[in-house]
Structures are given as structure tokens and as C-alpha cells.
Amino acid sequence: MKKVKTQTDILQIDDCWNQIGVWSKAAQRCSRLQQVIHCQNCSVYANYGRLLLDRDLPADYAEYWQDNYKQSKFEQEQGDQSAIVFRVGSEWLAMPLRLMDEITRMRKVHSIPHKRHQALRGLVNINGVLLVCVCLQQLLKIEDRPDEKPKPQLPGARMIVVRKDKNRYVVPVNETRNTIRYQQHELKDPPSTLSSSARVFIDGVLVRDGLSIGLVGSDVLFAELERSLL
């Protein structure tokens, strides 16, 4: 990509504010500072600002931005899909960003009488709307980490609101990490150590920063979420 032209390349500027002004470390300072206090209040600084705004565009302006957009497109192609990484029990998982509605703090779960599905926790108030809360850890039969002491609420615990079409559900997670980009061919087969019940939900495994992250498939997940209501 071509080097971006600086202000002094485009227009001859006597940047006194960098030489003897407030942004200078020189011992000698501009005498105007006694009156204007700061270079931003000086007419010299303001006049150069107008000249920069009124200047003609450089000859290679269009070419530069064309190259810039080409580079952005190339970077997107390096990872054309995005997912949010989070931990449930002892497993690091990820879910496509397109399924994410929001991530919020832990909230009170209101129990539902006569519930039949073990993973169904109850109802959670999200911005004035009651949504069904389902325990992903129970759904995938994931064990707790051995070094994690039982606590009423872990500091990094969050609730993720997932959406598919008009259906929204809340799933609590132990902690969230970051967003990753990936391509479909990066997905590896789930490890044999993963339980057979959990393997059904995993489309594949991504490796990032030494972590094996299971990508949760949307079709199987939402089918099971809907089944939890029956």
C-alpha cells in the first residue's frame, strides 16, 4: 500500500506549535502564549487549519483509497466468519456472532413450576422482556473445572442472549473472552475426550492462543433449546 501523505507533504506548513508552541519541548517558547495561553486559541494555528480544509485533493487521493479498500477486503478474506469465545465449565466454546443478541450481567432467574427438561433454568428479565434461560453446561453435559471453587456468582460470569429468527434464549456462561475470525477449513474434528452428548452440538474445533475452542452449531443447539420447552 502506498504511504499516506502527511500534511507537510500536501501543503507547506510552518508548524510553529510543534517548534515553539505547547507541543514543543524546546526551552524557547512563542511570545504569543502569554496572551492566547494555548496554540489552539492562536490565529496562526486557526489560519493553517482553514488552509488544510480548503486545500485541493492530492492527485493520487482516489488511487490511495482504492488500494486501501482492496487491503481491507483482503484482510476480511483471511477470516470471513466471526464468533464470540466463552467458557462453560471446563470447556472453551464459541458461537457465531450472527446468533448473538447481547451479552449482559448475571440476572435473577425466576423458576418455572413443573419444568421437565433438566437444562431449563427458568425465566430471566432482559430489558423488560421475559426470556427462557437454559443451562448450556447441563445441555452439553460439561463438567466444572477442578480448580474452580463453587461460588454463588463468579466475577466473570455473564448471560448471553442468543437469537435465531424470532426465538431468543438466555444462556449463562462462566466467562467471555474475545471475538475471533476464522474460515471454515480451519475447523478440526472434536477431540475424543469430549463427551458424546457434547460432540453432537460441536461443528468443529478452532485452535487460538493454545486453546481448543469448540464451535457450537446453531441448528442442533436451537433445536434442543426449543425441545427444552416441551
Backbone as a ProteinNet text record, in pm:
[ID]
protein_1_A
[PRIMARY]
MKKVKTQTDILQIDDCWNQIGVWSKAAQRCSRLQQVIHCQNCSVYANYGRLLLDRDLPADYAEYWQDNYKQSKFEQEQGDQSAIVFRVGSEWLAMPLRLMDEITRMRKVHSIPHKRHQALRGLVNINGVLLVCVCLQQLLKIEDRPDEKPKPQLPGARMIVVRKDKNRYVVPVNETRNTIRYQQHELKDPPSTLSSSARVFIDGVLVRDGLSIGLVGSDVLFAELERSLL
[TERTIARY]
84.6	0	88.4	44.8	122.5	122.7	230.5	244.9	147.9	88	-5.3	73.9	28.7	96.1	64.6	166.4	147.1	99	61.9	15	123	248	355.9	389.3	355.6	374	274.1	153.5	47.1	55.3	90.7	90.9	209.9	279.3	392.2	340.5	370.7	318.7	434.6	426.5	519.7	455.3	478.2	409.7	478.8	462.3	525.1	476	354	301.3	382.3	448.6	534.8	678.7	715.4	852.4	871.2	779.9	793	661.1	563.8	432.2	414.7	289.1	258.3	301.2	315.5	356.8	508	579.8	725.1	790.4	905.3	983.4	1101.7	1107.2	1216.9	1208	1324	1328.5	1265.4	1286.8	1229	1084.7	992.4	850.5	802.1	693.1	633.6	582.5	612.5	569.3	417.7	348.8	202	132.2	201.5	138.2	100.7	170.5	135.5	-4.9	-49	-182.8	-288.1	-252	-352.5	-356.6	-255	-245.9	-217.5	-293.5	-279	-279.2	-200.6	-190.4	-326	-416.4	-547.5	-626.6	-588	-655.1	-586.8	-479.5	-399.2	-451.4	-449.6	-496.9	-406.4	-277.3	-185.4	-226.6	-253.1	-296.8	-429.8	-522.9	-654.2	-644.6	-558.6	-543.4	-488.8	-389.7	-336.2	-441.5	-526.3	-633.4	-729.7	-761.6	-850.3	-784.5	-653.7	-582.8	-585.1	-570.9	-574.5	-712.2	-815.5	-951.6	-988.4	-932.9	-967.3	-874.6	-772.1	-672.5	-732.5	-671	-712.6	-671.1	-748.8	-713.7	-586.6	-500.3	-379	-414.7	-324.2	-351.6	-378.4	-311.9	-326.4	-425.3	-514.4	-608.5	-699.8	-760.1	-852.1	-778.5	-657.1	-578.3	-542.7	-508.5	-472.6	-589.6	-708.8	-822.6	-868.6	-847.5	-878.2	-789	-661	-568.4	-605	-651.2	-687	-805.1	-906.6	-1023	-987.4	-896.2	-851.4	-785.9	-705.2	-638.1	-738.7	-842.1	-944.9	-1018.4	-1047.7	-1117	-1029.6	-899.2	-806.4	-802.7	-801.6	-797.8	-924.5	-1039	-1164.6	-1163.5	-1100	-1097.2	-1010.6	-918.4	-836.2	-920.5	-1029.7	-1120.5	-1259.1	-1338.7	-1465	-1581.3	-1554	-1659.6	-1611.5	-1706.1	-1671.6	-1749.2	-1686.7	-1751.4	-1704.2	-1790.2	-1755.7	-1711.7	-1601.6	-1545.5	-1589.4	-1628.7	-1669.9	-1640.2	-1646.8	-1619.6	-1744.3	-1771	-1878.5	-1816.6	-1812.3	-1748.4	-1601.7	-1560.7	-1421	-1392.4	-1492.3	-1476.6	-1481.2	-1390.4	-1395.7	-1477	-1575.5	-1666.4	-1672.4	-1730.5	-1752.3	-1885.5	-1946.1	-2073.9	-2070.3	-2120.4	-2118.2	-2181.5	-2119.3	-2168.5	-2309	-2345.1	-2479	-2589.2	-2554.8	-2653.9	-2660.3	-2562.9	-2555.3	-2653.5	-2735.3	-2824.8	-2763.6	-2715	-2643.1	-2576.7	-2479.2	-2414.2	-2439.9	-2490.5	-2528.8	-2479.9	-2490.3	-2451.2	-2546.5	-2505	-2590.5	-2715.4	-2827.7	-2954.9	-3028.9	-3125.7	-3202.5	-3283.9	-3281.6	-3359.4	-3484.1	-3598.6	-3725.6	-3766.1	-3784.6	-3812.9	-3949.7	-3957.9	-4083.7	-4134.7	-4258.4	-4310.3	-4330.9	-4309.2	-4335	-4249.6	-4129.3	-4042.6	-3994.7	-3980.3	-3943.3	-3798.4	-3751.3	-3615.7	-3514.6	-3410.3	-3312	-3234.3	-3214.8	-3135.2	-3214.3	-3345.7	-3429.8	-3418.6	-3370.8	-3349.7	-3468.1	-3532.8	-3645.2	-3655.6	-3701	-3720.2	-3630.5	-3578.8	-3492.3	-3547.7	-3548.5	-3595.4	-3480.6	-3491.7	-3393	-3458.5	-3426.3	-3481.6	-3634.2	-3693.1	-3838.3	-3907.6	-3832.3	-3890.5	-3844.6	-3938.9	-3904.9	-3861.3	-3736.9	-3681.9	-3649.3	-3657.1	-3626.3	-3475.8	-3437.5	-3296.2	-3266.7	-3166.3	-3128.5	-2981.3	-2950.2	-2812.7	-2737.8	-2646.4	-2568.8	-2478.2	-2430.3	-2343.2	-2418.3	-2541.5	-2623.8	-2662.1	-2688.3	-2730	-2619.5	-2494.2	-2381.2	-2311.5	-2363.1	-2304.2	-2156.2	-2125.9	-1988.1	-1960.1	-1845.8	-1809	-1746.6	-1748	-1681.5	-1530.7	-1458.5	-1312.9	-1274.6	-1172.6	-1135.3	-1081.2	-1024.2	-966.8	-1067.5	-1193.1	-1293.4	-1377.5	-1366.5	-1441.2	-1587	-1678.8	-1820.3	-1845.9	-1910.5	-1943.4	-2085.2	-2155.8	-2290.8	-2288.4	-2182.5	-2172.7	-2026.8	-1970	-1830.7	-1815.2	-1698.8	-1680	-1696.5	-1649.7	-1656.6	-1780.6	-1872.6	-1991.7	-2080.2	-2136.9	-2223.9	-2342.4	-2439.8	-2551.2	-2547.8	-2555.3	-2555.9	-2696.9	-2747.2	-2878.8	-2856	-2905	-2887.4	-3020.4	-3010.5	-3131.2	-3120.1	-3229.6	-3242.1	-3384.4	-3396.3	-3527.6	-3590.8	-3709.6	-3775.2	-3756.6	-3684.6	-3667.5	-3541.7	-3557.2	-3446.2	-3438.3	-3315	-3291.4	-3173.7	-3169.8	-3059.4	-2977.8	-2844.8	-2757.3	-2649	-2639.4	-2533	-2399.1	-2290.9	-2156.2	-2065.3	-1958.1	-1866.7	-1783.8	-1747.9	-1674.1	-1672.9	-1659.3	-1644.4	-1500.9	-1453.1	-1313.4	-1303.5	-1315	-1299.9	-1369.2	-1358.5	-1414.4	-1301.5	-1325.1	-1224.8	-1282.9	-1193.5	-1232.1	-1172.2	-1242.5	-1195.3	-1254	-1195.4	-1250.2	-1294.7	-1388.4	-1448.9	-1345.9	-1244.1	-1146.9	-1056.5	-1060.1	-980.1	-1039.3	-1166.2	-1232.6	-1175.6	-1141.5	-1090.3	-1195.3	-1178.5	-1273.6	-1267.4	-1381.5	-1382.8	-1296.5	-1228.6	-1142.7	-1224.6	-1160.8	-1229	-1261.6	-1191.3	-1216.2	-1350.6	-1404.9	-1533.9	-1643.9	-1738.1	-1845.9	-1926.4	-1984.2	-2061	-2181.2	-2241	-2356.5	-2316	-2196	-2148.8	-2103.7	-2047.4	-1993.5	-2102.9	-2226.1	-2338.1	-2357.1	-2328.6	-2351.5	-2234.1	-2118.7	-1997.4	-1974.5	-1968.2	-1940.7	-1794.1	-1707.5	-1564.6	-1488.6	-1356.9	-1271.4	-1173	-1161	-1063.8	-955	-831.9	-720.8	-675.4	-681.8	-640.6	-565.2	-443.7	-362.8	-348.4	-332	-312.6	-439.8	-554	-682.2	-753.9	-813.8	-901.1	-1043.8	-1104	-1234.6	-1337.4	-1440.1	-1545.6	-1648.4	-1670.3	-1768.6	-1905.9	-1996.8	-2131.7	-2214.6	-2275.7	-2357.8	-2496.3	-2545.9	-2672.7	-2793	-2794.7	-2913.4	-2943.8	-2843.1	-2863.9	-2894.1	-2822.6	-2841.7	-2984.4	-3033.6	-3166.7	-3276.4	-3250.2	-3348.1	-3361.9	-3248.1	-3251.3	-3309.4	-3282.5	-3339.7	-3492	-3542.7	-3687.1	-3744.9	-3666.7	-3713.5	-3720.3	-3637.5	-3638	-3769.4	-3847.3	-3974.5	-4089.3	-4067.2	-4176.4	-4200.2
-119.1	0	124.4	226.1	349	423	492.1	568.2	686	708.6	820.6	950.9	1046.1	1175.3	1253.3	1314.9	1396.3	1534.9	1613.3	1749.2	1833.5	1817.1	1898	1856.2	1731	1688.1	1759	1780.2	1837	1989.4	2050.2	2195.1	2239.1	2342.7	2393.7	2461.1	2400.9	2449.2	2483.1	2598	2636.2	2597.8	2472.4	2421.6	2472.6	2601.5	2664.8	2605.1	2548.7	2490.5	2368.9	2302.2	2189.8	2233.7	2354.6	2402.4	2485.9	2581.7	2670.1	2684.3	2598.5	2606.5	2507.6	2479.5	2395.1	2249.5	2205.9	2068.6	2055.6	2162.2	2162.1	2145	2079.8	2064.4	2161.7	2249.7	2345.8	2445.7	2496.6	2593.9	2726.3	2766.6	2892.5	2870.7	2948.7	2936.9	3061.7	3045.2	3154.4	3263.9	3387.4	3500.5	3516	3463	3475.5	3396.8	3293.8	3208.9	3286	3397.1	3476.3	3534.8	3556.8	3613.4	3506.7	3410.2	3312.8	3186.9	3166.9	3054.3	2922.5	2892.1	2764.6	2791.6	2712.9	2731.9	2721.8	2642.8	2627.8	2758.2	2852.4	2981.7	3087.1	3048	3142.6	3151.9	3271.6	3292.6	3222.6	3209.4	3139.2	2993.3	2929.9	2789.6	2774.3	2866.6	2861.6	2882.1	2974.8	3001.4	2880.3	2813.3	2693.3	2582.2	2577.6	2479.1	2502.2	2629.6	2661.2	2624.2	2651.7	2617.7	2467.5	2387.9	2242.1	2194.7	2256.3	2216.5	2260.8	2371.9	2427.7	2381.4	2304.3	2266.4	2171.4	2165.2	2070	1928.9	1832.1	1693	1656.2	1574	1531.5	1450.4	1447.4	1381.3	1231.3	1167.7	1022.6	987.1	1080.1	1057.4	936.7	935.5	826.7	693	696	573.2	516.1	608.1	564.2	491.9	552.2	490.8	363.8	356.5	233.2	120.1	148.4	48.8	12.9	112.9	90.2	-5.5	13.4	-75	-215.8	-225.9	-357.8	-433.1	-360.5	-421.9	-467.2	-386.2	-422.5	-548.9	-558.5	-676.1	-799.3	-784.1	-895.8	-944.8	-850.3	-887	-960.2	-920	-987.5	-1130.5	-1150.5	-1283.6	-1379.1	-1324.5	-1409.4	-1480.1	-1421.5	-1482.9	-1429.3	-1502.9	-1447.7	-1474.4	-1539.8	-1563.6	-1521.9	-1479	-1430.4	-1507.8	-1522.9	-1592.6	-1532.4	-1540.7	-1494.6	-1615.7	-1600.5	-1710.3	-1695.7	-1806.5	-1804.8	-1941.2	-1944.9	-2070.7	-2116.9	-2246.5	-2310.7	-2428.8	-2420.2	-2526.3	-2538.8	-2656.9	-2682	-2662.9	-2627.7	-2621.2	-2477.7	-2447.2	-2321.2	-2343.9	-2259.8	-2272.6	-2140.7	-2146.4	-2025.8	-2039.9	-1924.9	-1923.4	-1812.8	-1838.4	-1735.4	-1605.5	-1494.4	-1363.4	-1334.5	-1393.4	-1366.8	-1416.6	-1505.8	-1557.1	-1474.4	-1383.3	-1303.7	-1187.1	-1176.2	-1061.8	-959.7	-1007.6	-921.3	-1005.6	-945.2	-1006.6	-914.4	-970.7	-888	-951.1	-875	-925	-1035.6	-1107.6	-1212.2	-1150.1	-1210.9	-1162	-1275.1	-1235.8	-1334	-1421.2	-1551.9	-1647.3	-1684.9	-1662.4	-1695.2	-1837.2	-1922.3	-2063.6	-2083	-2191.7	-2228.9	-2357	-2358.8	-2480.9	-2593.3	-2715.2	-2836.5	-2842	-2788.4	-2797.9	-2942.1	-2986.5	-3124.9	-3139.4	-3044.5	-3054.9	-3012	-3094.3	-3065.6	-2936.4	-2901.9	-2784	-2654.2	-2663.8	-2544.8	-2485.2	-2360.6	-2297	-2211.4	-2143.2	-2057.2	-1939.4	-1826	-1705.4	-1593.8	-1513.2	-1401.1	-1274.5	-1166.3	-1037.6	-968.1	-956.5	-887.4	-765.1	-648.2	-522.1	-523.1	-577.8	-577.6	-692.7	-783.6	-899.3	-1026.9	-1115.1	-1242	-1342.9	-1391.7	-1489.6	-1618.7	-1727.7	-1858.8	-1871.5	-1917.7	-1937.7	-2087.1	-2125.7	-2266.4	-2281.2	-2382	-2406.3	-2483.4	-2414.8	-2478.1	-2587.6	-2567.6	-2667.5	-2798.7	-2789.2	-2908.5	-2969.7	-2883.4	-2930	-3011.6	-2964.3	-3030.5	-3130.6	-3145.6	-3239.2	-3209.1	-3082.8	-3038.2	-3031.2	-3083	-3082.3	-2948.6	-2917	-2797.4	-2815.9	-2704.1	-2711.2	-2753.4	-2840.4	-2886.5	-2776.8	-2669	-2560.9	-2452.1	-2471.3	-2367.2	-2399.7	-2313.8	-2334.8	-2294.1	-2367.1	-2330	-2191.3	-2106.1	-1970.9	-1938	-1852.3	-1812	-1746.6	-1667.8	-1599.9	-1565.1	-1619.1	-1593	-1450.5	-1386.1	-1246	-1225.1	-1320.7	-1303.5	-1363.1	-1413.9	-1479.1	-1378.9	-1423.7	-1339.4	-1421.7	-1350.3	-1415.1	-1371	-1467.9	-1438.9	-1461.4	-1361	-1372.6	-1411.8	-1529.2	-1578.7	-1568.4	-1552	-1533.4	-1609.8	-1670.8	-1729.7	-1704.7	-1632.1	-1586	-1500.3	-1537.2	-1459	-1520.5	-1630.7	-1701	-1651.9	-1614.5	-1566.4	-1648.4	-1681.8	-1757.7	-1695.9	-1722.8	-1676.7	-1797.9	-1791	-1898.8	-1838.6	-1881.7	-1833.3	-1897.6	-1821.3	-1872.9	-1829.3	-1904.7	-1873.7	-1748.9	-1726.7	-1605.8	-1593.1	-1470.6	-1445	-1401.7	-1425.1	-1394.7	-1284.7	-1318.1	-1219.5	-1269.8	-1189.9	-1227.1	-1276.7	-1384.2	-1438.7	-1446.6	-1443.3	-1463.4	-1595	-1663.1	-1794	-1825.3	-1924.2	-1977.4	-2121.4	-2165.4	-2296.1	-2408.6	-2395.9	-2504.6	-2517.7	-2417.9	-2425.5	-2521.2	-2553.7	-2637.8	-2779.3	-2827.8	-2963.5	-3048.6	-3180.2	-3270.7	-3255.8	-3265.9	-3257.9	-3367.8	-3340.8	-3442.1	-3556.5	-3670.4	-3787.7	-3769.7	-3676.7	-3651.9	-3583.4	-3523.3	-3456.3	-3560.7	-3541.8	-3639.5	-3650.1	-3766.9	-3791	-3698.2	-3664.9	-3575.9	-3434.4	-3391.2	-3257.8	-3252.7	-3363.1	-3366.1	-3341.1	-3376.2	-3354.1	-3205.5	-3120.7	-2977.1	-2903.3	-2969.2	-2902.8	-2926.2	-2817.3	-2828.5	-2857.2	-2816.1	-2836.2	-2761.5	-2775.1	-2713.6	-2617.8	-2498.7	-2398.8	-2387.6	-2367.4	-2350.4	-2205	-2137.7	-1998.3	-1979.8	-1924.4	-1894.4	-2016.5	-2132.8	-2254.8	-2316.3	-2254.1	-2306.5	-2381.7	-2494.3	-2566.2	-2520.4	-2456.8	-2393.1	-2465.4	-2516.7	-2586.9	-2490	-2495.8	-2407.8	-2473	-2408	-2462.8	-2441	-2547.5	-2537.7	-2484.8	-2396.3	-2329.7	-2421.5	-2506	-2588.1	-2683.3	-2758.8	-2855.4	-2784	-2673.3	-2600	-2548.1	-2479.8	-2419.5	-2525.2	-2635.8	-2745.8	-2798.7	-2809.1	-2857.8	-2752.2	-2623.4	-2516.9	-2518.3	-2539.6	-2546	-2671.1	-2780.6	-2904.5	-2890.5	-2801.5	-2783.1	-2724	-2664.1	-2602.1	-2701.4	-2819.3	-2916	-2987.3
0	0	0	-67.2	-76.3	55.9	81.4	204.9	205.5	321.9	335.8	337.9	261.4	259.9	386.6	442.5	561.6	522.9	624.2	599.5	532.8	576.8	520.1	377.7	339.4	200.4	109.3	159.3	77.2	73.1	183.8	194.4	279.6	237	313.8	441	553.6	681.8	775.1	833.3	937.7	1071.1	1113.5	1233	1359.4	1383.3	1498.8	1629.6	1630.6	1753.3	1797.8	1699.9	1735	1763.6	1715.1	1729.9	1857.5	1877.7	1994	2069.9	2032.9	2095.8	2209	2241.1	2357.5	2337.6	2212.1	2185.8	2168.9	2196.3	2184.6	2320.9	2319.9	2442.9	2446.3	2347.7	2340.8	2455.8	2496.4	2606.4	2565.9	2438.7	2390.6	2347.8	2402.8	2371.5	2299.3	2226.3	2149.7	2244.5	2209	2293.5	2295	2191	2183.9	2295.9	2349.6	2450.1	2575.7	2601.3	2718.9	2708.4	2585.2	2564.9	2535.2	2445.6	2399.6	2487.5	2572.2	2665.6	2593.8	2487.3	2414.8	2265.6	2191	2045.7	1976.4	2030.3	1967.9	1970	2054.7	2060.3	1973	1904.2	1825	1681.9	1623.3	1485.9	1384.2	1413	1322	1307.4	1420.2	1421.3	1347.1	1370.3	1306.1	1155.4	1112	968.2	894.2	953.4	889.3	885.2	986.8	986.1	870.8	843.1	730.7	597.9	585.8	463	436.3	542.5	526	481.6	536.2	499.7	358.4	313.9	182.7	71.1	103.2	3.4	-100.9	-218.1	-321.4	-281.4	-327.8	-300.3	-375.8	-317.4	-388.7	-512.8	-609.7	-737.8	-720.4	-623	-605.6	-494	-458.2	-348.7	-376.8	-494.9	-530.5	-537.7	-591	-603.3	-465.7	-372.3	-238.4	-170.6	-176.1	-109.2	-179.8	-309.3	-380.9	-330.9	-314	-259.5	-115.8	-40.9	99.1	110.8	25.4	28.8	-17.9	-113.6	-157.9	-42.9	36.1	150	254.2	278.9	376.4	333.3	204.1	152.7	167.3	142.9	156.7	300.9	396.6	537.3	578.3	523	555.6	504.3	387	328.7	409.9	492.4	575.6	681.8	723.1	818.2	791.2	714.4	667.5	762.2	876.5	974	1112.8	1196.1	1330.3	1435.6	1553.1	1663.6	1795.2	1896.6	2031.1	2112.5	2187.5	2266.1	2411.8	2472.7	2612.7	2675.2	2806.8	2878.1	2951.2	2939.8	3014.2	3088.1	3221	3296.9	3259.4	3215.9	3180.6	3032.5	2952.7	2806.9	2755	2662.2	2588	2461.6	2442.3	2328.6	2252.8	2134.5	2054.8	1983.6	1956.1	1886.3	1782.4	1661.2	1555.8	1603.3	1566.8	1609.8	1558.9	1447.8	1392.5	1485.6	1579.6	1674.1	1801.5	1817.9	1940.1	1936.1	2039.8	2052.4	2147.6	2260.2	2353.4	2461.6	2530	2645.8	2763.9	2871.1	2985.1	3115.4	3223.1	3355.3	3398.9	3501	3555.2	3617.5	3591.7	3644.6	3717.8	3794.8	3870.1	3775.7	3803.2	3723.8	3803.3	3743.5	3807.3	3766.9	3865.8	3838.4	3774.4	3698.8	3632.4	3697.6	3746.3	3810.3	3709	3756.6	3677.1	3549.6	3555.4	3437.3	3422.3	3297.5	3271.4	3223.7	3146.8	3091.9	3198.5	3220.2	3324.6	3297.9	3171.1	3137.3	3150.1	3158.7	3169	3309.1	3315.9	3445.5	3489.2	3394.3	3429.2	3334.9	3386.5	3307.1	3358.9	3266.3	3301.3	3236.9	3313.9	3262.8	3189.8	3058.8	2977.1	2914.5	2969.2	2918.6	2914.7	3019.8	3030.7	2961.9	2901.5	2832.5	2902.4	2934.7	2999.2	2893.5	2908.5	2815.1	2888.2	2815.4	2872.4	2892.1	3012.6	3044.6	3044.3	2965.6	2953.1	2989.2	3069.1	3112.7	3004.3	2936.9	2829.5	2885.2	3005.6	3067.7	3089	3131.5	3151.6	3017.5	2920.9	2789.2	2721.9	2735.7	2672.2	2763.5	2887.5	2984.9	3007.4	3036.3	3058.1	3207.4	3249.1	3390.3	3428.6	3558.9	3609.4	3605	3603.7	3613.3	3754.4	3767.8	3901.1	3991.1	3932.3	4012.8	4045.8	4004.9	4025.5	4147.8	4247.8	4370.5	4350.1	4409.3	4397.7	4455.6	4376.4	4421.6	4377.4	4453.2	4411.1	4273.7	4249.8	4119.8	4093.6	3987.2	3954	3902.4	3928	3886.1	3736.9	3657.1	3511.7	3447.9	3529.4	3475.2	3401.1	3291.4	3210.3	3159.4	3107.4	3037.5	2891.7	2803	2659.9	2606.2	2539.2	2475.9	2330	2293.2	2157.1	2082.6	1952.6	1872.2	1740.8	1703.1	1569.7	1523.6	1412.8	1366.8	1478	1525.1	1630.4	1768.6	1776.1	1902.4	1974.9	2101.6	2183.2	2312.1	2351.4	2473.5	2548	2678.3	2761.9	2805.5	2786.6	2832.6	2922.3	3048.2	3137.6	3099.7	3110.3	3085.2	3199.6	3222.8	3332.5	3305.7	3178.9	3141.2	2989.7	2943	2799.6	2773.8	2653	2622.3	2517.1	2391.7	2284.7	2158.4	2054.9	1925	1835.1	1763.3	1672.9	1531.7	1434.5	1295.1	1248.3	1160.9	1115.3	978.6	913.7	789.3	812.4	733.8	754.1	750.7	666.3	652.5	776	867.9	990	1093	1079.5	1178.7	1178.4	1298.2	1314.8	1385.1	1377.8	1442	1593.4	1661.2	1808.1	1868.9	1981.1	2043.9	2103.1	2117.1	2171.5	2319.2	2384.7	2527.4	2551.6	2447.2	2460	2466.2	2556.5	2572.2	2443.1	2422.5	2300.2	2290.9	2405.9	2404.9	2364.4	2407	2370.6	2225.9	2176.8	2039.9	1937	1969.5	1876.9	1848.6	1947.9	1934.8	1868.9	1854.6	1808.7	1659.5	1583	1439.1	1410.9	1501.4	1483.5	1591.4	1589.1	1690.2	1624	1682.6	1638.9	1745.1	1701.9	1794.9	1790.8	1905	1917.3	2048.7	2040.1	2159.6	2249.5	2189.7	2267.8	2321.6	2294.3	2342.1	2230.7	2266.4	2174	2200.5	2100.3	2117.3	2031.3	2095.1	2021.9	1967.2	1836	1772.2	1778.6	1850.2	1869.2	1743.8	1693.1	1573.6	1605.9	1524.2	1554.2	1538.3	1437	1409.8	1524.8	1566.9	1675.3	1805.7	1831.9	1955.7	1968.5	1867.3	1877.6	1874.4	1809	1812.6	1955.2	2025.2	2163.7	2258.3	2229.8	2311.2	2302.7	2183	2165.2	2233.5	2228.5	2290.8	2443.5	2498.6	2644.8	2694.8	2605.4	2645.1	2647.3	2588.7	2578.8	2711.1
[MASK]
++++++++++++++++++++++++++++++++++++++++++++++++++++++++++++++++++++++++++++++++++++++++++++++++++++++++++++++++++++++++++++++++++++++++++++++++++++++++++++++++++++++++++++++++++++++++++++++++++++++++++++++++++++++++++++++++++++++

